[in-house]
Amino acid sequence: MPRDAESDRWAVRPPPPATPVAAEATGTVSGTVRDGAGQPVSGALVWIQEGLEAYVFPPPAGPAVLVNRGAGFEPRFEIVRAFQPLSLRSGDDELHTAVFSDRRGKRLANYPVIPGEERSLMFDRGLGWIHVRCSAHGEAEPGCDLLVLASAFVTRTDAGGAFSFQGVPAGSLRLATRTGAQTIMGEVTVTAGGDAEALLRAVPERDSR
């Protein structure tokens, strides 16, 4: 069994009812991601980080799956939604452990992953970036990362660095994007029927000369 009190919150259970949102009470968020030099960044992951905590969104129908075949948990990156089951599996007949830590390195939970058994858990809220590693094999196995989101508002920028979200509930929101080692935040206010615009730009790198 998990040895952390936090993991009691991660037990699999029926999701709560989704919050009804009228279409006329939503708007659009459009924006661009640029690097420190001001150039557009294509393929950058963008998501709504904060501002939708009062809403419950329906999770995907199927589970997310992490499998350890002796080379660390795979895939190396996965998006997981709140109230979506996450399945942990051993694929090489070895005992593994799944240690979950937040972006500051604080351990959140530790699950044994036993050969022939499936361990399932479920996040009850958006947690942002979570790192997962196997403590049974230590540095011999690389870790993987999860982006745990409460909503489905996540996308990647196009070739021109642009992104957009449709049907976003009105309110004050915080957006986030990941480019290289930087996580960039930006605030935007969505009005009913409106189109909010945002520019997410990386901090320019300092000239070391």
Residue pairs with C-beta under 8 A, 6 or more apart in sequence:
2 8
2 10
2 109
2 110
2 111
3 110
4 107
4 108
4 109
4 110
6 108
6 109
7 108
7 109
7 110
7 111
7 121
9 124
10 109
10 121
10 122
10 123
10 124
11 121
11 122
12 85
12 120
12 121
12 122
13 122
15 56
15 58
15 59
15 83
16 56
16 83
17 56
18 56
18 57
18 58
19 54
19 55
19 56
19 57
21 55
21 167
21 169
23 167
24 192
24 193
25 169
25 170
25 192
26 166
26 167
26 168
26 169
26 170
26 190
26 192
26 193
27 168
27 170
27 190
27 191
27 192
27 193
27 194
27 195
27 196
28 164
28 165
28 166
28 167
28 168
28 190
28 194
28 195
28 196
29 48
29 153
29 164
29 165
29 168
29 173
29 175
29 188
29 190
29 195
29 196
29 197
29 198
30 162
30 163
30 164
30 165
30 195
30 196
30 197
30 198
31 46
31 162
31 163
31 164
31 175
31 186
31 188
31 197
31 198
31 199
31 200
32 40
32 157
32 160
32 161
32 162
32 163
32 198
32 199
32 200
33 40
33 41
33 44
33 46
33 157
33 161
33 163
33 177
33 179
33 184
33 200
33 201
34 40
34 41
34 161
34 199
34 200
34 201
34 202
35 41
35 179
35 201
35 202
36 201
36 202
36 203
36 204
36 205
37 204
38 201
39 161
40 157
40 160
40 161
40 162
41 157
41 161
41 177
41 179
41 202
42 157
42 158
42 159
42 160
42 161
43 156
43 157
44 156
44 157
44 161
44 163
44 177
44 178
44 179
45 147
45 154
45 155
45 156
45 177
45 178
46 154
46 155
46 156
46 157
46 163
46 175
46 176
46 177
46 200
47 147
47 149
47 153
47 154
47 155
47 175
47 176
47 177
48 149
48 151
48 153
48 154
48 165
48 168
48 173
48 174
48 175
48 176
49 126
49 128
49 174
49 175
49 176
49 185
50 173
50 174
51 171
51 172
51 173
51 174
52 150
52 151
52 153
52 169
52 171
52 173
53 125
53 126
53 150
55 150
55 151
55 169
56 83
57 81
57 82
57 150
57 151
57 152
59 81
59 82
59 83
59 84
60 81
60 84
63 84
63 85
63 86
63 87
63 120
64 78
64 79
64 80
64 84
64 85
64 86
64 87
65 86
65 87
65 89
66 73
66 74
66 75
66 78
66 86
66 87
66 88
66 89
66 98
66 132
66 144
67 73
67 74
67 89
67 90
67 91
68 74
68 88
68 89
68 90
68 91
68 92
68 94
68 96
68 98
68 113
68 134
68 141
69 91
69 92
70 91
70 92
70 94
70 137
70 141
71 141
71 142
72 133
72 134
72 141
72 142
72 143
72 144
73 88
73 96
73 98
73 132
73 133
73 134
73 141
73 143
73 144
74 144
75 144
76 142
76 144
76 145
77 144
77 145
77 146
77 147
78 144
78 145
78 146
78 147
79 146
79 147
79 149
79 154
80 86
80 123
80 146
80 147
80 148
80 149
81 148
81 149
81 150
81 151
81 152
82 123
82 124
82 125
82 126
82 148
82 149
82 150
83 122
83 123
83 124
84 122
84 123
85 120
85 121
85 122
86 120
86 121
86 122
86 123
86 146
87 118
87 119
87 120
88 98
88 111
88 113
88 118
88 119
88 120
88 121
89 113
89 118
89 119
90 96
90 113
90 114
90 115
90 116
90 117
92 115
93 115
93 116
94 115
94 136
95 112
95 113
95 114
95 115
95 136
96 112
96 113
96 134
96 136
96 137
97 110
97 111
97 112
97 113
97 134
97 135
97 136
98 110
98 111
98 113
98 119
98 132
98 133
98 134
99 107
99 109
99 110
99 132
99 133
99 134
99 135
100 107
100 108
100 109
100 110
100 111
100 130
100 131
100 132
101 107
101 108
101 130
101 131
101 132
101 133
102 108
102 127
102 128
102 129
102 130
102 131
103 128
103 129
103 130
103 131
108 130
109 121
110 135
111 119
111 121
112 119
113 119
113 134
123 148
125 150
126 148
126 149
126 150
126 151
127 148
128 147
128 148
128 176
129 145
129 146
129 147
129 148
129 183
130 145
130 146
130 147
130 148
131 143
131 144
131 145
131 146
132 143
132 144
132 145
132 146
133 141
133 142
133 143
133 144
134 141
134 143
147 154
153 165
153 168
155 163
155 164
155 165
156 163
157 163
157 177
168 190
169 190
170 190
170 191
170 192
170 194
171 189
171 190
172 187
172 188
172 189
172 190
173 187
173 188
173 189
173 190
174 185
174 186
174 187
174 188
175 185
175 186
175 187
175 188
175 198
175 200
176 183
176 184
176 185
176 186
177 183
177 184
177 186
177 200
178 184
179 202
180 202
182 202
182 203
184 200
184 201
184 202
184 203
185 200
186 198
186 199
186 200
187 198
188 196
188 197
188 198
189 196
190 196
